[in-house]
Each structure stands twice: as C-alpha cells, then as structure tokens.
Amino acid sequence: MSRKGSSTRFAPLWDDSLIPSEGVLFVMGTDTGVGKTKLVESLIRSAPARARLRIVKAAQTGVGEPGEERDLDRYLRAGASHDEVWEGYSFARPLDPMTAARFEGRSVDPDYLLKRIRAFHDEGYRVIVEGSGGILSPFFSDGSGILSIASRLDRPLSVLLVSHPHLGTLSTTLAAVRILGEEGLSPRLLVLCTRPAVRDKASEVNPGTLRTLLFPLTVIQLSPEPRD
C-alpha cells in the first residue's frame, strides 16, 4: 500500500476546514523560536468574527530582554484589540516558565490558567492558547507543562503543532507528534514556519519527508512573511 502523504501548501490564512469553529485551539511548538507567535499573528489577521476571538498567552518569559518583543504586543500589531488578548503570567528571565518563576520566588498556577481558558470558552469565544517553548517545556512546580493544561481542560480542543522545515527538524517534529498522540492530543495540523535567512537542501526535502512519515496528518508551510 503506497503512502501518498498529506498536503503541503503555503497557507497563512484561517481555513475553516482546518481550524474548528468551536472549542479551544492550542498552538504548541517543537521548540522555542519555531514560529508559534507568527502563526497566531496569521490567525488573528484572517480570523472571521474577530470580536468573538480570545488569544491567551499562558506564560511569557524574557520580558524586557533587549530585542525581545512581548507576544501580546505582536498580537495587537496583527490586529487584535486589548479586549481580545490575555496573558496569564510574565517573567523577566528568558527561561522556561517554571524556572523563570522560581527565580522570582513565584510559581505558575495551572488552576488559574484553566479557570480563565474555560471561562473564555464558556462565554462563547473562539479561544487560541499559545504555549511557551516546546511541548514539554515545564510550566508548573511539578515539571509539567502546557500538555497538562490541555489534558485537564474538559472542553473541546484541537492542537496545531508548529515546527520548521530546516535541517534538524525531523527528529524533534516526529518526537513531538508521537508524544502528543500518546497524550491523546494528536495534532490537527502541522505548520512549518520557514525562516527567511535559511537556505539549505534540507528545507526543500524535509516537508515531503514529513508528509510521508506523518500521513494522513496535514502539513502546511507558512511563508516567511505572512500577508494580510
């Protein structure tokens, strides 16, 4: 039996066949810096009925670092209003949320995040939750992370997994998909965010390799500069 592979296309726009109209959408990454916020910006630009949208940044780290822009500011620049965005926690150091919180004598409360996400959903909003770092990055004092929030949400949810197409993506992306599946959170979509400055042979062939190995998971390649 041949494996045709899933589709790959440059598609920075909201697609109702891929983005559910109800429930909570978790945007998770295979690592830090792979393009999670870029994808959320793209979803904001193209979302229908934007007034019914709520974007949650569960935990922001590296606040105030030179050259680092807060994700909430990027959401606003993409077209969201102040009422549409919410940040659960913010920490100064550019570390995982658990460790960044410890340096400040604080901790991240999963119940607090769950309460707010559930409330947004139950009020009838389309909710997008952006994680921090990779899917196993620790948020809470017990070392668990964004997956524990998703598994406890008790609301309809979907996962968009974000990675990149360049050299080194195959192992981390395949591992992330496997972990999500084992947690009962198989991604609805894999989004590969291309880095403008990277030009390598792997970038050309990796999307096709991932299509084949992850079939029937749909693969979308996001262009370096999303268009309005």
Backbone torsions as a table, in degrees:
resi	resn	phi	psi	omega
1	MET	NA	122.8	-178.6
2	SER	-79.0	150.6	177.9
3	ARG	-110.3	110.3	-175.4
4	LYS	-75.9	-23.4	-177.6
5	GLY	85.7	158.4	-179.7
6	SER	-88.2	175.3	-173.5
7	SER	-80.0	146.1	171.5
8	THR	-125.2	128.4	178.0
9	ARG	-153.1	153.3	174.6
10	PHE	-82.8	110.5	-171.2
11	ALA	-147.6	83.5	-179.7
12	PRO	-81.6	4.8	-174.8
13	LEU	-99.1	153.1	174.3
14	TRP	-59.5	131.8	-179.8
15	ASP	-127.9	112.7	-175.5
16	ASP	-65.1	-16.9	175.8
17	SER	-76.3	-17.4	-178.2
18	LEU	-112.4	-30.7	-178.8
19	ILE	-105.4	114.8	-176.0
20	PRO	-66.6	149.3	-178.7
21	SER	-80.9	-13.4	179.6
22	GLU	-129.3	163.5	175.8
23	GLY	88.7	-169.9	-175.5
24	VAL	-111.9	134.0	-178.8
25	LEU	-106.7	117.0	177.3
26	PHE	-96.7	125.6	174.6
27	VAL	-102.0	109.8	-176.7
28	MET	-118.8	152.5	-178.6
29	GLY	-118.8	159.4	173.7
30	THR	-77.2	-17.0	-178.5
31	ASP	-166.5	179.5	173.4
32	THR	-80.5	149.1	175.9
33	GLY	76.1	15.4	-177.8
34	VAL	-89.1	-13.0	176.5
35	GLY	121.0	20.2	-179.9
36	LYS	-59.1	-48.1	-178.0
37	THR	-68.2	-34.9	175.7
38	LYS	-59.0	-41.6	178.5
39	LEU	-66.7	-43.4	179.0
40	VAL	-61.5	-41.0	176.4
41	GLU	-57.3	-43.3	179.8
42	SER	-63.6	-41.1	178.4
43	LEU	-64.9	-39.6	178.0
44	ILE	-61.1	-45.2	-177.2
45	ARG	-61.2	-32.9	-170.5
46	SER	-111.3	0.1	-175.9
47	ALA	-68.8	134.1	172.1
48	PRO	-74.7	154.7	176.8
49	ALA	50.4	55.5	-174.3
50	ARG	-59.2	-26.8	-179.6
51	ALA	-64.7	-19.0	178.0
52	ARG	-98.7	23.5	-177.3
53	LEU	-108.8	140.3	171.7
54	ARG	-132.3	125.8	-178.7
55	ILE	-109.9	124.3	-176.0
56	VAL	-112.5	122.2	167.5
57	LYS	-99.5	106.2	-171.6
58	ALA	-61.5	-44.6	179.5
59	ALA	-153.6	126.3	178.1
60	GLN	-106.4	129.7	176.4
61	THR	-119.8	165.1	-179.3
62	GLY	74.3	23.0	-178.9
63	VAL	-64.8	126.2	179.5
64	GLY	90.5	-3.4	176.9
65	GLU	-65.2	139.7	178.7
66	PRO	-56.0	129.3	178.1
67	GLY	81.3	-3.2	-179.6
68	GLU	-96.9	127.6	178.8
69	GLU	-103.2	133.8	179.7
70	ARG	-62.9	138.5	-178.1
71	ASP	-61.3	-35.8	178.3
72	LEU	-59.1	-38.3	178.6
73	ASP	-67.0	-35.0	177.1
74	ARG	-67.8	-38.3	176.1
75	TYR	-61.0	-44.2	-179.0
76	LEU	-65.4	-41.1	178.9
77	ARG	-65.0	-29.1	178.4
78	ALA	-76.2	-10.8	175.7
79	GLY	123.9	-3.7	177.6
80	ALA	-72.9	154.6	174.7
81	SER	-95.0	167.0	179.7
82	HIS	-61.6	-30.9	180.0
83	ASP	-71.4	-19.1	-173.9
84	GLU	-92.1	-8.8	-175.7
85	VAL	-118.6	148.1	179.2
86	TRP	-149.5	131.9	178.6
87	GLU	-111.1	123.7	-178.8
88	GLY	-71.6	-51.8	-177.3
89	TYR	-142.6	152.6	172.8
90	SER	-139.8	143.2	-177.0
91	PHE	-138.7	151.1	-172.5
92	ALA	-73.7	-41.5	-172.1
93	ARG	-81.4	143.1	179.9
94	PRO	-81.7	69.2	-178.0
95	LEU	-129.1	178.2	172.4
96	ASP	-62.1	152.4	-175.6
97	PRO	-57.0	-39.1	-179.1
98	MET	-61.3	-48.8	-176.9
99	THR	-72.0	-40.1	177.7
100	ALA	-60.5	-39.1	178.2
101	ALA	-65.8	-41.7	-179.1
102	ARG	-61.4	-37.3	178.7
103	PHE	-62.8	-24.0	-180.0
104	GLU	-102.9	10.5	-179.9
105	GLY	67.0	31.2	-176.3
106	ARG	-126.9	178.8	173.6
107	SER	-149.7	161.8	178.1
108	VAL	-98.5	126.2	-176.4
109	ASP	-95.7	111.2	-178.7
110	PRO	-63.2	-34.5	-178.6
111	ASP	-66.1	-35.7	177.1
112	TYR	-63.1	-46.6	178.6
113	LEU	-63.3	-44.8	-180.0
114	LEU	-59.9	-42.5	-178.7
115	LYS	-60.4	-44.2	-178.1
116	ARG	-70.9	-41.4	-179.8
117	ILE	-64.8	-45.0	177.5
118	ARG	-61.1	-40.5	-179.2
119	ALA	-62.9	-44.6	177.6
120	PHE	-58.9	-45.8	179.6
121	HIS	-61.5	-46.5	-174.7
122	ASP	-70.4	-19.3	174.8
123	GLU	-83.2	0.0	173.7
124	GLY	96.4	13.5	-179.3
125	TYR	-88.9	151.6	163.9
126	ARG	-78.3	123.8	-173.3
127	VAL	-113.2	129.2	173.7
128	ILE	-115.2	122.8	-179.8
129	VAL	-111.8	119.5	176.7
130	GLU	-99.2	128.0	177.2
131	GLY	-79.4	-172.2	177.3
132	SER	-128.0	131.6	-179.2
133	GLY	67.1	-149.4	179.8
134	GLY	-87.3	177.6	-172.2
135	ILE	-66.4	-21.9	179.0
136	LEU	-103.7	7.7	178.1
137	SER	-59.2	128.4	-176.4
138	PRO	-73.1	132.9	175.7
139	PHE	-105.0	-43.5	-165.2
140	PHE	-107.3	165.3	-172.1
141	SER	-62.0	-22.0	178.0
142	ASP	-87.7	3.2	178.5
143	GLY	90.2	-5.0	178.3
144	SER	-77.9	167.0	-174.2
145	GLY	-136.8	-147.0	-172.7
146	ILE	-62.1	-27.9	179.1
147	LEU	-63.3	-34.5	-179.5
148	SER	-69.3	-30.6	175.0
149	ILE	-66.8	-48.7	-178.6
150	ALA	-61.4	-41.6	-176.4
151	SER	-70.7	-22.8	-179.6
152	ARG	-98.9	0.1	-170.4
153	LEU	-63.5	-38.2	-179.3
154	ASP	60.8	37.8	174.8
155	ARG	-141.1	157.3	175.4
156	PRO	-58.3	135.8	-179.7
157	LEU	-147.6	158.7	173.3
158	SER	-134.4	156.0	179.4
159	VAL	-120.1	129.7	167.1
160	LEU	-105.8	123.7	179.2
161	LEU	-99.6	130.4	-178.2
162	VAL	-111.2	133.0	176.0
163	SER	-143.3	-163.1	177.4
164	HIS	-132.6	161.4	-177.8
165	PRO	-93.6	4.4	-168.5
166	HIS	-87.9	-179.5	-178.3
167	LEU	-55.0	131.4	178.7
168	GLY	98.8	-2.6	-175.3
169	THR	-79.5	-26.6	-167.2
170	LEU	-63.0	-51.6	-176.5
171	SER	-64.7	-47.2	-177.6
172	THR	-65.7	-38.0	-179.4
173	THR	-70.3	-45.3	178.3
174	LEU	-62.3	-40.1	178.8
175	ALA	-64.4	-41.9	-179.6
176	ALA	-64.0	-43.0	178.9
177	VAL	-62.4	-41.4	180.0
178	ARG	-64.7	-44.3	179.8
179	ILE	-62.1	-44.8	179.1
180	LEU	-60.5	-41.6	178.3
181	GLY	-63.0	-41.7	179.5
182	GLU	-65.3	-26.5	178.2
183	GLU	-87.6	3.0	-177.3
184	GLY	72.9	24.3	-176.9
185	LEU	-126.1	42.3	-178.4
186	SER	-52.4	133.0	-175.8
187	PRO	-66.4	145.1	175.3
188	ARG	-76.9	-25.2	-170.5
189	LEU	-158.9	141.5	170.7
190	LEU	-108.7	124.5	179.9
191	VAL	-111.9	121.9	177.2
192	LEU	-100.4	115.6	-179.4
193	CYS	-96.4	117.2	-177.6
194	THR	-79.7	133.8	176.4
195	ARG	-89.3	126.8	-172.7
196	PRO	-57.4	-35.9	-172.8
197	ALA	-85.4	-5.8	-174.4
198	VAL	-96.6	123.3	176.4
199	ARG	-132.6	98.3	178.6
200	ASP	-140.0	161.6	-178.9
201	LYS	-62.1	-36.0	-179.9
202	ALA	-58.3	-36.5	-179.4
203	SER	-61.8	-28.6	-179.2
204	GLU	-78.9	-36.5	-172.3
205	VAL	-100.9	-24.2	-176.1
206	ASN	-60.8	-40.9	178.1
207	PRO	-56.7	-41.5	178.4
208	GLY	-66.6	-38.9	177.6
209	THR	-62.3	-44.0	179.3
210	LEU	-66.6	-36.4	175.8
211	ARG	-56.7	-46.0	-176.6
212	THR	-69.9	-47.8	-174.7
213	LEU	-71.2	-27.1	-175.8
214	LEU	-106.4	6.6	178.2
215	PHE	-51.6	133.0	12.6
216	PRO	-99.8	21.2	178.2
217	LEU	-61.5	131.1	178.2
218	THR	-75.1	135.8	179.5
219	VAL	-118.0	125.9	177.5
220	ILE	-118.7	136.4	178.1
221	GLN	-105.6	121.3	-177.9
222	LEU	-92.0	127.7	-177.3
223	SER	-67.6	157.2	-175.6
224	PRO	-58.6	-37.2	-178.2
225	GLU	-121.0	91.2	179.6
226	PRO	-55.7	139.5	-179.8
227	ARG	-97.1	150.2	176.5
228	ASP	-70.2	NA	NA
